């Protein structure tokens, strides 16, 4: 937040004597001005960094669409508004950066929020960024079921990453996400024609061609296969759960002991459940 001291008396400046009492009152006014979201929540990241440095806390930043995003509203009602969530304020300075559709924000605040969303590559709401007191992210969360107690436990667990190694690991994760997004766009372009023609073999060949040309390996390759190989089967052969399960099993075998293995197994379980519902419906 910026503060402009305007000259008075026909352009002559005013000399401000910054007594300890005045500094205390000024700090109170600045903090109060940024507490417009909800009690205990700031709306200015710069002010949050100052407070975090003073109190030696991490920072929780909620990128939210408070008046239109259903998951954002659920997260606030089920977690943030509950008394149990106050436990989080022992470890975090809380910040809400809002992107409303009907509620009007001051122009400066709106511009600043949008700049921060761009800076941190926010792609959806709610996104909860956990930062160190300097404003460097070390973890990311979103909506999680289970209520405030479980959410606070997750926040405490995330604090283990509040160190230089955790911040670096998070930067590496963001770079991997960015590369996966770019690669996904190439795959989408490559499979568009075959999928329109319901040519599954050509679509799968197109995916492999993009992966080979990009040199994608490890978790990046697995994530693309899980998303797009399964996706093209669902689009080219709707309702063919046997084909979906076969492809999923092949990806699971390729995964070995990858960190993605639990997600792949969970995906297989969901496909099995859908297949069972289809069978029961006959």
Secondary structure, DSSP 8 states (H G I E B T S, - for coil): -------BTTTB-------HHHHHHHHHHHHHHH--SSTTEES-HHHHHHHHHHHT-EEEEEEE-TTT-HHHHHHIIIIITSGGGGGGGGTEEEEEEE--SSS---HHHHHHHHHHHHHTT--SSSEEEEE-TTS-EEEEE---SSHHHHHHHHHHHHGGG-SHHHHHHHHHHHHHHHHHHHHHHHHHHHHHHHHHTT-HHHHHHHHHHHHHHHT--HHHHHHHIIIIIHHHHHHHSTT-HHHHHHHHHHHHHHHTT-TTHHHHHHHHHHHHHHHHHHHHH-
